[in-house]
Amino acid sequence: MREFAFELALCAHLEAGFDGIVSRQLGASGSGSRVIDVARIEPGPGFDDRAGLTPETIPDAAIESRVGAGEARYWKDCFDCHPERAREATERAIEIGFFEPERRGGREYVRQVTRYPDDWFGRIVGIENKPDLGSPGDLEDQLRTDASLAMLDEAVLATASYVTGAHLHRIPDEIGVWRFDPGSETREVVREPTPLSPAEPGIEPLDRG
């Protein structure tokens, strides 16, 4: 089975009966060189509050800005990024209902409609899909990056292949392993993942030499 079809089948399986979010192709490194296939994001205490804000994606720049839910502020004073990016983020935040605008003396001021919940997500489990372990490609390097950088709470390899001891030996001990059959939609946990430490400094291997 092709990786794309395998990935979609796994996502559908993970979404069934799950109250959180299953996301595809999520950046998982500081350099931007690592993109995980699937992220399973568990709800945090503020999940319902975040869902109630808007179903749309809120621009990162708007979330990171100094726009608060109290007194409205002049939009240009609230961003540390390029003015063009700041303007785009402001307009998009207004469009989706995250910012509320008002005019004062020809200037546009904005406030958050309601405070953004920082605790809306819980654990993040990153999943690397490799249905055929006979054609691993850069799999070992990718998984070693996940284990060393530790940006995720847990990392898992999902495959349709029979997993041997030799396969497990080549995979970092921290990485969990699932065997998933898209046809029967069954998932076997071959090895549980070891929790990583995303709050601690990690190391991103950049030179594969």
Residue frames as a rotation matrix with the C-alpha (Angstrom) as fourth column:
MET 1
0.574 0.819 0.000 0.00
0.819 -0.574 0.000 0.00
0.000 0.000 -1.000 0.00
ARG 2
-0.083 -0.570 0.817 1.21
0.475 -0.743 -0.471 3.50
0.876 0.349 0.333 -0.80
GLU 3
-0.772 -0.332 -0.542 2.14
0.625 -0.241 -0.742 5.68
0.116 -0.912 0.394 2.16
PHE 4
-0.854 0.470 0.222 -0.52
-0.454 -0.883 0.123 8.30
0.254 0.004 0.967 1.39
ALA 5
0.044 0.913 -0.405 -3.38
-0.386 0.389 0.836 5.78
0.921 0.119 0.370 1.41
PHE 6
-0.147 -0.196 -0.969 -1.94
0.715 0.656 -0.241 4.14
0.683 -0.729 0.044 4.54
GLU 7
-0.955 -0.285 -0.087 -1.75
0.272 -0.714 -0.645 7.53
0.122 -0.640 0.759 6.24
LEU 8
-0.527 0.828 0.192 -5.36
-0.683 -0.547 0.484 8.43
0.506 0.124 0.854 5.44
ALA 9
0.207 0.598 -0.775 -6.58
0.028 0.788 0.615 5.05
0.978 -0.149 0.146 6.67
LEU 10
-0.431 -0.441 -0.788 -4.63
0.787 0.244 -0.567 5.42
0.442 -0.864 0.242 9.91
CYS 11
-0.967 0.100 0.236 -5.97
-0.172 -0.936 -0.308 8.95
0.190 -0.339 0.921 10.45
ALA 12
-0.114 0.989 -0.091 -9.54
-0.603 0.004 0.798 7.72
0.790 0.146 0.596 10.00
HIS 13
0.142 0.089 -0.986 -8.85
0.487 0.861 0.147 4.93
0.862 -0.501 0.079 12.49
LEU 14
-0.723 -0.518 -0.456 -7.37
0.647 -0.279 -0.709 7.33
0.240 -0.809 0.537 15.06
GLU 15
-0.829 0.431 0.357 -10.20
-0.410 -0.902 0.138 9.86
0.381 -0.031 0.924 14.68
ALA 16
-0.049 0.875 -0.481 -12.91
-0.005 0.481 0.877 7.30
0.999 0.045 -0.019 15.43
GLY 17
0.658 0.467 -0.590 -14.20
0.551 0.236 0.801 7.98
0.513 -0.852 -0.102 18.94
PHE 18
-0.322 -0.846 -0.425 -11.41
0.946 -0.268 -0.183 10.48
0.041 -0.461 0.886 19.67
ASP 19
0.663 0.674 -0.325 -12.35
0.714 -0.700 0.004 13.89
-0.225 -0.235 -0.946 21.09
GLY 20
0.081 -0.727 -0.682 -9.07
0.164 -0.665 0.729 15.58
-0.983 -0.171 0.065 20.20
ILE 21
0.682 0.047 -0.730 -7.46
-0.627 -0.477 -0.616 16.47
-0.377 0.878 -0.296 16.89
VAL 22
0.284 -0.627 0.726 -5.67
0.579 0.715 0.392 14.30
-0.765 0.309 0.566 14.36
SER 23
0.677 -0.136 -0.723 -3.44
-0.460 -0.845 -0.272 16.47
-0.574 0.517 -0.635 12.19
ARG 24
0.694 -0.458 0.556 -1.29
0.681 0.668 -0.300 15.66
-0.234 0.587 0.775 9.15
GLN 25
0.167 -0.749 0.642 2.09
0.798 -0.279 -0.533 17.02
0.579 0.601 0.551 8.07
LEU 26
0.983 0.180 0.028 3.04
0.112 -0.718 0.687 19.00
0.144 -0.672 -0.726 11.16
GLY 27
0.272 -0.933 0.235 6.42
-0.278 -0.310 -0.909 20.69
0.921 0.182 -0.344 11.58
ALA 28
0.981 0.080 -0.177 8.42
0.125 0.436 0.891 19.08
0.148 -0.896 0.418 14.38
SER 29
0.133 -0.972 -0.195 11.85
0.990 0.120 0.077 20.72
-0.051 -0.204 0.978 14.41
GLY 30
0.302 -0.084 -0.950 13.39
0.325 -0.927 0.185 24.12
-0.896 -0.364 -0.253 14.95
SER 31
-0.675 -0.678 -0.291 15.06
-0.079 -0.326 0.942 24.15
-0.733 0.659 0.166 11.54
GLY 32
0.190 0.837 -0.514 11.92
-0.795 -0.176 -0.580 23.12
-0.576 0.519 0.632 9.68
SER 33
-0.515 -0.506 -0.692 13.65
-0.831 0.495 0.256 20.03
0.213 0.707 -0.675 8.30
ARG 34
-0.983 0.174 -0.058 11.45
0.183 0.938 -0.294 17.53
0.003 -0.300 -0.954 10.17
VAL 35
-0.359 0.933 -0.020 7.78
-0.910 -0.346 0.229 17.12
0.207 0.100 0.973 9.36
ILE 36
-0.830 0.116 0.546 5.87
-0.158 0.889 -0.429 14.33
-0.535 -0.442 -0.720 11.07
ASP 37
-0.872 0.489 0.010 3.22
0.202 0.340 0.918 12.47
0.446 0.803 -0.395 9.11
VAL 38
0.181 0.982 -0.054 0.50
0.287 0.000 0.958 12.50
0.941 -0.189 -0.282 11.76
ALA 39
-0.893 -0.347 0.288 0.02
-0.168 -0.336 -0.927 14.22
0.418 -0.876 0.241 15.11
ARG 40
0.019 0.879 -0.476 -2.55
0.594 0.373 0.713 13.01
0.805 -0.296 -0.515 17.63
ILE 41
-0.757 -0.287 0.588 -3.36
-0.137 -0.809 -0.572 15.97
0.639 -0.513 0.573 19.86
GLU 42
-0.355 0.616 -0.703 -5.19
0.859 0.512 0.014 15.22
0.368 -0.599 -0.711 23.07
PRO 43
0.393 0.587 0.708 -7.59
0.250 -0.809 0.532 17.81
0.885 -0.032 -0.464 24.52
GLY 44
-0.792 -0.575 -0.207 -6.40
0.404 -0.238 -0.883 20.01
0.458 -0.783 0.421 27.36
PRO 45
-0.483 0.625 -0.614 -8.55
0.718 -0.119 -0.686 21.78
-0.502 -0.772 -0.391 29.98
GLY 46
-0.290 0.343 -0.894 -9.18
-0.231 -0.931 -0.282 24.72
-0.929 0.125 0.349 27.64
PHE 47
-0.879 -0.120 0.461 -10.06
0.364 0.457 0.812 22.65
-0.308 0.881 -0.358 24.56
ASP 48
0.003 0.971 0.241 -13.75
0.992 0.028 -0.124 23.58
-0.127 0.239 -0.963 24.54
ASP 49
0.420 0.086 -0.904 -12.86
0.230 -0.973 0.014 27.26
-0.878 -0.214 -0.428 25.00
ARG 50
-0.622 -0.703 -0.345 -10.54
-0.215 -0.270 0.938 27.12
-0.753 0.658 0.017 21.98
ALA 51
-0.729 0.410 0.548 -13.14
0.679 0.538 0.500 25.30
-0.090 0.737 -0.670 19.90
GLY 52
0.277 0.922 -0.270 -15.68
0.878 -0.357 -0.320 27.96
-0.391 -0.148 -0.908 20.85
LEU 53
-0.218 -0.436 -0.873 -13.47
0.063 -0.899 0.433 30.81
-0.974 0.039 0.223 19.61
THR 54
0.309 0.253 -0.917 -13.56
-0.891 -0.260 -0.372 29.87
-0.332 0.932 0.146 15.94
PRO 55
0.774 -0.043 0.631 -13.27
0.145 0.983 -0.111 26.72
-0.616 0.178 0.767 13.84
GLU 56
0.889 -0.446 0.109 -10.70
-0.003 -0.244 -0.970 28.53
0.459 0.861 -0.218 11.70
THR 57
0.199 -0.915 -0.350 -6.93
0.957 0.258 -0.130 28.55
0.210 -0.309 0.928 12.12
ILE 58
0.965 0.062 -0.257 -5.87
0.149 -0.929 0.339 31.63
-0.217 -0.365 -0.905 14.07
PRO 59
0.589 -0.796 0.140 -2.65
-0.002 -0.175 -0.985 33.19
0.808 0.580 -0.104 12.73
ASP 60
0.232 -0.599 -0.766 0.35
0.922 0.387 -0.024 32.52
0.311 -0.701 0.642 14.96
ALA 61
-0.703 -0.563 0.434 1.29
0.445 -0.825 -0.348 36.19
0.554 -0.051 0.831 14.84
ALA 62
-0.001 0.792 0.610 -2.12
-0.365 -0.569 0.737 37.14
0.931 -0.222 0.290 16.22
ILE 63
0.774 0.263 -0.576 -1.83
0.346 0.586 0.733 34.66
0.530 -0.767 0.363 19.08
GLU 64
0.051 -0.888 -0.458 1.72
0.989 0.109 -0.102 35.78
0.140 -0.447 0.883 19.91
SER 65
-0.232 -0.108 0.967 0.88
0.294 -0.955 -0.036 39.48
0.927 0.276 0.253 19.68
ARG 66
-0.946 -0.130 -0.298 0.32
0.323 -0.291 -0.900 41.80
0.030 -0.948 0.317 22.62
VAL 67
-0.422 0.891 0.167 -3.36
-0.561 -0.402 0.724 42.18
0.712 0.212 0.670 21.73
GLY 68
-0.997 0.070 -0.033 -5.30
0.068 0.569 -0.819 41.23
-0.039 -0.819 -0.572 24.85
ALA 69
-0.355 0.935 -0.023 -8.90
0.782 0.310 0.541 40.78
0.513 0.174 -0.841 25.85
GLY 70
-0.115 0.277 -0.954 -8.98
0.799 -0.545 -0.254 43.98
-0.590 -0.792 -0.158 27.89
GLU 71
0.373 0.224 -0.900 -8.49
-0.118 -0.951 -0.285 47.47
-0.920 0.213 -0.329 26.50
ALA 72
0.843 -0.033 0.537 -8.16
0.527 0.247 -0.813 47.75
-0.106 0.968 0.226 22.72
ARG 73
0.133 -0.889 -0.438 -4.68
0.159 -0.417 0.895 48.69
-0.978 -0.189 0.086 21.48
TYR 74
0.494 -0.083 -0.865 -3.35
-0.788 -0.462 -0.406 50.24
-0.366 0.883 -0.294 18.29
TRP 75
0.983 0.051 0.176 -2.58
0.001 0.959 -0.283 47.22
-0.183 0.278 0.943 16.15
LYS 76
0.592 -0.806 0.002 0.89
-0.083 -0.064 -0.994 48.38
0.802 0.588 -0.105 15.04
ASP 77
0.026 -0.589 0.807 2.08
-0.914 -0.341 -0.220 48.52
0.405 -0.732 -0.547 18.66
CYS 78
0.523 0.379 0.763 1.24
-0.745 0.639 0.193 44.87
-0.414 -0.669 0.616 19.30
PHE 79
0.982 -0.140 0.128 3.53
0.186 0.847 -0.498 42.99
-0.038 0.513 0.857 16.93
ASP 80
0.305 -0.946 -0.108 7.26
-0.327 -0.211 0.921 42.30
-0.894 -0.246 -0.374 16.74
CYS 81
-0.028 -0.270 0.962 7.14
0.720 0.663 0.207 40.82
-0.694 0.698 0.176 13.23
HIS 82
-0.908 -0.298 0.294 7.30
0.415 -0.539 0.733 42.49
-0.060 0.788 0.613 9.80
PRO 83
-0.658 0.677 -0.331 4.53
-0.421 -0.695 -0.583 45.11
-0.625 -0.244 0.741 9.39
GLU 84
-0.405 0.518 -0.754 3.10
-0.828 0.142 0.542 43.33
0.388 0.844 0.371 6.36
ARG 85
-0.620 0.145 -0.771 2.80
0.243 0.970 -0.013 40.05
0.745 -0.196 -0.637 8.28
ALA 86
-0.892 0.288 -0.347 1.33
0.292 -0.217 -0.931 41.92
-0.344 -0.933 0.110 11.23
ARG 87
-0.559 0.711 -0.426 -1.29
-0.765 -0.641 -0.065 43.55
-0.319 0.290 0.902 9.03
GLU 88
-0.399 0.379 -0.835 -2.22
-0.508 0.666 0.545 40.25
0.763 0.642 -0.073 7.40
ALA 89
-0.767 0.070 -0.638 -2.55
0.485 0.714 -0.505 38.61
0.420 -0.696 -0.582 10.82
THR 90
-0.842 0.464 -0.275 -4.69
-0.086 -0.620 -0.780 41.47
-0.532 -0.633 0.562 12.11
GLU 91
-0.421 0.702 -0.574 -7.03
-0.905 -0.289 0.311 41.38
0.052 0.651 0.757 9.13
ARG 92
-0.430 0.234 -0.872 -7.38
-0.162 0.930 0.329 37.60
0.888 0.283 -0.362 9.31
ALA 93
-0.881 0.076 -0.467 -7.99
0.466 0.311 -0.828 37.67
0.082 -0.947 -0.310 13.07
ILE 94
-0.672 0.686 -0.279 -10.74
-0.511 -0.702 -0.495 40.25
-0.535 -0.190 0.823 12.56
GLU 95
-0.402 0.497 -0.769 -12.22
-0.807 0.204 0.554 38.24
0.432 0.844 0.319 9.69
ILE 96
-0.382 0.214 -0.899 -12.55
0.145 0.975 0.171 35.04
0.913 -0.065 -0.403 11.75
GLY 97
0.570 0.769 0.288 -13.80
-0.098 -0.284 0.954 36.84
0.815 -0.572 -0.086 14.86
PHE 98
0.219 -0.567 -0.794 -10.72
0.911 0.411 -0.042 36.51
0.350 -0.714 0.606 17.07
PHE 99
-0.841 -0.444 -0.310 -10.01
0.516 -0.829 -0.214 40.27
-0.163 -0.340 0.926 17.10
GLU 100
0.396 0.918 0.011 -12.64
0.905 -0.388 -0.176 42.96
-0.158 0.079 -0.984 17.54
PRO 101
-0.561 -0.688 0.460 -11.73
0.773 -0.635 -0.008 46.26
0.297 0.351 0.888 15.85
GLU 102
0.575 0.698 -0.426 -12.64
0.740 -0.666 -0.092 49.83
-0.348 -0.262 -0.900 16.69
ARG 103
0.059 -0.506 0.860 -11.68
0.741 -0.555 -0.378 53.18
0.669 0.660 0.342 15.17
ARG 104
0.598 0.042 -0.801 -10.18
0.636 -0.633 0.442 56.05
-0.488 -0.773 -0.405 17.13
GLY 105
0.437 -0.425 -0.792 -8.96
-0.309 -0.899 0.311 59.20
-0.844 0.109 -0.525 15.46
GLY 106
0.601 -0.137 -0.788 -8.46
-0.795 0.007 -0.607 57.46
0.088 0.991 -0.105 12.13
ARG 107
-0.566 -0.821 -0.071 -6.51
-0.791 0.566 -0.234 54.57
0.233 -0.076 -0.970 13.70
GLU 108
0.393 0.663 -0.637 -7.58
-0.408 0.747 0.525 50.97
0.824 0.053 0.564 14.05
TYR 109
-0.454 -0.426 0.783 -7.46
-0.890 0.182 -0.417 49.47
0.035 -0.886 -0.462 17.53
VAL 110
0.091 0.453 -0.887 -8.08
-0.377 0.840 0.390 45.82
0.922 0.299 0.247 18.30
ARG 111
-0.285 -0.146 0.948 -8.77
-0.933 0.268 -0.239 43.55
-0.219 -0.952 -0.212 21.25
GLN 112
-0.955 0.035 -0.296 -9.27
-0.031 0.976 0.214 39.81
0.296 0.213 -0.931 21.58
VAL 113
-0.062 0.997 0.035 -12.95
-0.480 -0.060 0.875 38.90
0.875 0.038 0.482 21.65
THR 114
0.941 0.208 0.266 -12.07
-0.329 0.392 0.859 36.48
0.075 -0.896 0.437 24.45
ARG 115
0.203 -0.951 0.234 -8.77
-0.893 -0.082 0.442 35.43
-0.401 -0.299 -0.866 25.96
TYR 116
0.297 -0.191 -0.936 -6.92
-0.648 0.680 -0.344 32.74
0.702 0.708 0.078 24.01
PRO 117
0.869 0.073 0.489 -6.65
-0.447 0.540 0.713 29.55
-0.212 -0.839 0.502 26.13
ASP 118
0.002 -0.968 -0.252 -3.01
-0.983 0.044 -0.178 28.48
0.183 0.248 -0.951 26.40
ASP 119
-0.659 -0.269 0.702 -4.00
-0.550 0.809 -0.207 25.11
-0.512 -0.523 -0.681 27.86
TRP 120
0.288 0.893 -0.345 -6.29
-0.909 0.142 -0.392 23.92
-0.301 0.426 0.853 25.06
PHE 121
0.513 -0.132 -0.848 -4.10
-0.453 0.798 -0.398 20.96
0.729 0.589 0.349 24.11
GLY 122
0.782 -0.252 0.570 -2.64
-0.436 0.431 0.790 18.12
-0.444 -0.867 0.227 26.14
ARG 123
-0.056 -0.851 0.521 -0.21
0.001 0.522 0.853 15.43
-0.998 0.048 -0.029 25.02
ILE 124
0.541 0.113 -0.833 0.96
-0.812 -0.189 -0.553 15.40
-0.220 0.975 -0.010 21.41
VAL 125
0.190 -0.423 0.886 1.84
0.077 0.906 0.416 12.02
-0.979 -0.011 0.205 19.93
GLY 126
0.074 -0.257 -0.964 3.79
-0.923 -0.384 0.031 12.15
-0.378 0.887 -0.266 16.67
ILE 127
0.433 0.177 0.884 3.37
0.044 0.975 -0.217 9.24
-0.900 0.133 0.415 14.26
GLU 128
-0.343 -0.594 -0.728 5.72
-0.821 -0.186 0.539 8.38
-0.455 0.783 -0.424 11.41
ASN 129
0.678 0.678 0.284 4.11
-0.404 0.667 -0.626 6.18
-0.614 0.310 0.726 8.76
LYS 130
-0.403 -0.745 -0.531 6.17
-0.907 0.247 0.342 3.54
-0.124 0.619 -0.775 7.00
PRO 131
0.603 0.786 0.139 3.86
-0.761 0.619 -0.196 0.80
-0.240 0.013 0.971 5.73
ASP 132
0.906 -0.336 -0.257 6.73
0.151 0.824 -0.547 -1.15
0.396 0.457 0.797 4.15
LEU 133
0.740 -0.665 0.099 9.76
-0.350 -0.254 0.902 -1.55
-0.574 -0.702 -0.421 6.38
GLY 134
0.376 -0.600 0.706 11.55
0.755 0.640 0.142 -3.17
-0.537 0.480 0.694 3.46
SER 135
-0.015 -0.349 0.937 11.91
0.755 -0.618 -0.218 0.32
0.656 0.704 0.273 1.96
PRO 136
0.252 0.181 -0.950 12.74
0.942 -0.272 0.198 2.43
-0.223 -0.945 -0.240 5.01
GLY 137
0.518 -0.111 0.848 14.33
0.404 -0.842 -0.357 5.42
0.754 0.528 -0.391 3.28
ASP 138
-0.412 -0.677 0.610 15.41
-0.171 -0.600 -0.782 7.97
0.895 -0.426 0.131 5.92
LEU 139
0.551 0.810 -0.202 13.31
0.051 0.209 0.977 6.35
0.833 -0.548 0.074 8.63
GLU 140
0.267 -0.490 -0.830 16.12
0.925 0.373 0.077 5.77
0.272 -0.788 0.553 11.13
ASP 141
-0.779 -0.586 0.221 17.35
0.526 -0.804 -0.277 9.37
0.340 -0.100 0.935 10.90
GLN 142
-0.244 0.781 0.575 13.80
-0.223 -0.623 0.750 10.71
0.944 0.054 0.326 11.23
LEU 143
0.686 0.560 -0.465 13.07
0.259 0.410 0.875 8.68
0.680 -0.720 0.136 14.34
ARG 144
-0.089 -0.791 -0.605 16.41
0.980 0.040 -0.197 9.51
0.180 -0.611 0.771 15.93
THR 145
-0.751 -0.088 0.654 15.60
0.124 -0.992 0.009 13.18
0.648 0.088 0.756 15.40
ASP 146
0.261 0.942 0.212 12.23
-0.202 -0.162 0.966 12.73
0.944 -0.295 0.148 17.11
ALA 147
0.636 -0.044 -0.770 13.84
0.658 0.551 0.512 10.98
0.402 -0.833 0.380 20.08
SER 148
-0.348 -0.904 -0.247 16.76
0.925 -0.288 -0.246 13.41
0.151 -0.315 0.937 20.40
LEU 149
-0.734 0.099 0.672 14.89
0.053 -0.978 0.202 16.66
0.677 0.184 0.713 19.80
ALA 150
-0.627 0.511 -0.587 11.90
0.779 0.409 -0.476 15.59
-0.003 -0.756 -0.655 21.94
MET 151
-0.915 0.384 0.120 9.47
-0.361 -0.915 0.179 18.22
0.179 0.121 0.976 20.68
LEU 152
-0.021 0.925 -0.378 6.66
-0.429 0.334 0.839 15.68
0.903 0.180 0.390 21.08
ASP 153
0.213 0.164 0.963 5.31
-0.969 0.162 0.187 14.01
-0.125 -0.973 0.193 24.19
GLU 154
0.101 -0.201 0.974 5.58
-0.055 0.977 0.208 10.62
-0.993 -0.075 0.088 22.50
ALA 155
-0.121 -0.169 -0.978 6.69
-0.972 -0.181 0.151 9.35
-0.202 0.969 -0.142 19.08
VAL 156
0.180 0.332 0.926 5.46
-0.154 0.939 -0.307 6.24
-0.971 -0.087 0.221 17.29
LEU 157
-0.796 -0.327 -0.509 6.26
-0.575 0.145 0.805 4.34
-0.189 0.934 -0.304 14.11
ALA 158
0.240 0.898 0.368 3.20
-0.460 0.439 -0.772 2.94
-0.855 0.016 0.519 12.31
THR 159
-0.677 -0.523 -0.519 3.72
-0.716 0.304 0.628 0.16
-0.171 0.796 -0.580 9.78
ALA 160
0.553 0.811 -0.192 1.83
-0.833 0.533 -0.146 -2.56
-0.016 0.240 0.971 7.94
SER 161
0.016 -0.669 -0.743 4.90
-0.525 0.627 -0.576 -4.81
0.851 0.399 -0.341 7.94
TYR 162
0.838 0.048 -0.543 5.63
0.368 0.684 0.629 -7.66
0.402 -0.728 0.556 10.30
VAL 163
0.567 -0.617 0.546 8.00
-0.689 -0.719 -0.096 -6.17
0.452 -0.321 -0.832 12.87
THR 164
0.562 -0.467 -0.683 11.05
0.421 0.872 -0.250 -8.27
0.712 -0.147 0.687 13.71
GLY 165
0.710 -0.405 -0.576 13.57
0.570 -0.149 0.808 -7.94
-0.413 -0.902 0.125 16.49
ALA 166
-0.349 -0.865 0.360 16.05
0.918 -0.237 0.319 -6.62
-0.191 0.441 0.877 13.93
HIS 167
0.025 0.448 0.894 13.64
0.537 -0.760 0.365 -3.82
0.843 0.471 -0.260 13.05
LEU 168
0.911 0.394 -0.120 13.21
0.292 -0.414 0.862 -2.88
0.290 -0.820 -0.493 16.70
HIS 169
0.321 -0.879 -0.352 16.97
0.830 0.083 0.551 -2.90
-0.456 -0.469 0.757 17.21
ARG 170
-0.518 -0.546 0.658 17.40
0.826 -0.519 0.220 -0.20
0.221 0.658 0.720 14.54
ILE 171
0.222 0.697 0.682 14.72
0.293 -0.714 0.635 2.04
0.930 0.059 -0.363 16.06
PRO 172
-0.647 -0.471 0.600 15.48
-0.380 -0.484 -0.789 4.24
0.661 -0.738 0.134 19.10
ASP 173
-0.795 0.276 -0.540 14.18
0.547 0.710 -0.443 2.68
0.261 -0.648 -0.716 22.30
GLU 174
-0.786 0.485 -0.384 11.97
-0.046 -0.664 -0.746 5.71
-0.617 -0.568 0.544 22.99
ILE 175
-0.604 0.532 -0.593 9.95
-0.791 -0.313 0.526 5.19
0.094 0.787 0.610 19.81
GLY 176
-0.144 0.659 0.738 6.76
-0.358 0.661 -0.659 3.16
-0.922 -0.360 0.141 20.07
VAL 177
-0.930 -0.154 -0.334 5.73
-0.367 0.328 0.870 0.80
-0.024 0.932 -0.362 17.27
TRP 178
0.026 0.968 0.251 2.26
-0.512 0.229 -0.828 0.06
-0.858 -0.107 0.502 15.92
ARG 179
-0.966 -0.117 0.231 1.34
0.134 0.535 0.834 -2.52
-0.221 0.837 -0.501 13.33
PHE 180
-0.254 0.901 -0.351 -1.73
-0.432 -0.431 -0.792 -1.28
-0.865 -0.050 0.499 11.50
ASP 181
-0.763 0.139 0.632 -3.83
0.557 0.639 0.531 -3.20
-0.330 0.757 -0.564 8.98
PRO 182
-0.813 0.454 -0.366 -5.89
-0.513 -0.855 0.079 -0.74
-0.277 0.252 0.927 6.88
GLY 183
-0.636 0.582 -0.507 -8.08
-0.223 0.490 0.843 -3.54
0.739 0.649 -0.182 5.55
SER 184
-0.076 0.588 -0.805 -9.36
0.737 0.577 0.352 -4.74
0.672 -0.566 -0.477 8.91
GLU 185
0.234 0.071 0.970 -8.67
-0.287 -0.948 0.138 -1.40
0.929 -0.310 -0.202 10.65
THR 186
0.920 -0.023 -0.391 -6.89
0.358 0.452 0.817 -3.19
0.158 -0.892 0.425 13.45
ARG 187
0.374 -0.809 0.454 -3.92
-0.515 -0.588 -0.623 -1.75
0.771 -0.001 -0.637 15.31
GLU 188
0.754 -0.243 -0.610 -1.48
0.551 0.739 0.387 -3.85
0.357 -0.628 0.692 17.31
VAL 189
0.754 -0.553 0.354 0.84
-0.645 -0.724 0.243 -2.16
0.122 -0.412 -0.903 19.78
VAL 190
0.594 -0.635 -0.494 4.17
0.295 0.743 -0.601 -3.89
0.749 0.211 0.628 19.20
ARG 191
-0.379 -0.714 -0.589 6.02
0.883 -0.091 -0.460 -1.58
0.275 -0.695 0.665 21.59
GLU 192
0.717 0.621 -0.316 4.76
0.694 -0.677 0.246 1.21
-0.061 -0.395 -0.916 23.81
PRO 193
0.270 -0.636 0.723 6.51
0.261 -0.674 -0.691 4.57
0.927 0.376 -0.016 23.38
THR 194
-0.180 -0.403 -0.897 8.62
0.984 -0.082 -0.161 6.01
-0.009 -0.912 0.411 26.17
PRO 195
0.841 0.527 -0.122 7.44
0.529 -0.848 -0.019 9.50
-0.114 -0.049 -0.992 27.20
LEU 196
-0.091 -0.844 0.529 9.78
0.788 -0.386 -0.481 12.23
0.610 0.372 0.700 25.93
SER 197
0.010 0.004 -1.000 10.54
0.848 -0.530 0.006 15.54
-0.530 -0.848 -0.009 27.65
PRO 198
0.179 0.096 0.979 9.39
0.854 -0.510 -0.106 18.41
0.489 0.855 -0.173 25.41
ALA 199
0.978 0.194 0.073 9.78
0.129 -0.844 0.521 20.92
0.163 -0.500 -0.850 28.24
GLU 200
0.464 -0.883 -0.078 13.51
0.183 0.010 0.983 20.16
-0.867 -0.470 0.166 28.44
PRO 201
0.179 -0.478 -0.860 16.19
-0.858 -0.503 0.101 21.24
-0.481 0.720 -0.500 25.92
GLY 202
0.742 0.063 0.667 16.62
0.199 0.930 -0.309 18.80
-0.640 0.362 0.678 23.05
ILE 203
-0.350 -0.892 -0.286 19.26
-0.274 -0.195 0.942 18.24
-0.896 0.408 -0.176 20.39
GLU 204
0.802 0.591 -0.092 18.45
-0.222 0.152 -0.963 18.39
-0.555 0.792 0.253 16.68
PRO 205
-0.125 -0.879 0.460 20.98
0.357 0.392 0.848 16.42
-0.925 0.271 0.265 14.62
LEU 206
0.642 0.357 -0.679 21.59
-0.373 -0.628 -0.683 18.46
-0.670 0.691 -0.270 11.46
ASP 207
-0.009 -0.742 -0.670 24.75
-1.000 0.013 -0.001 16.97
0.010 0.670 -0.742 9.96
ARG 208
0.870 0.383 0.310 24.20
-0.381 0.922 -0.069 13.41
-0.312 -0.058 0.948 8.78
GLY 209
0.073 -0.997 -0.035 27.80
-0.761 -0.078 0.644 13.38
-0.645 -0.021 -0.764 7.51
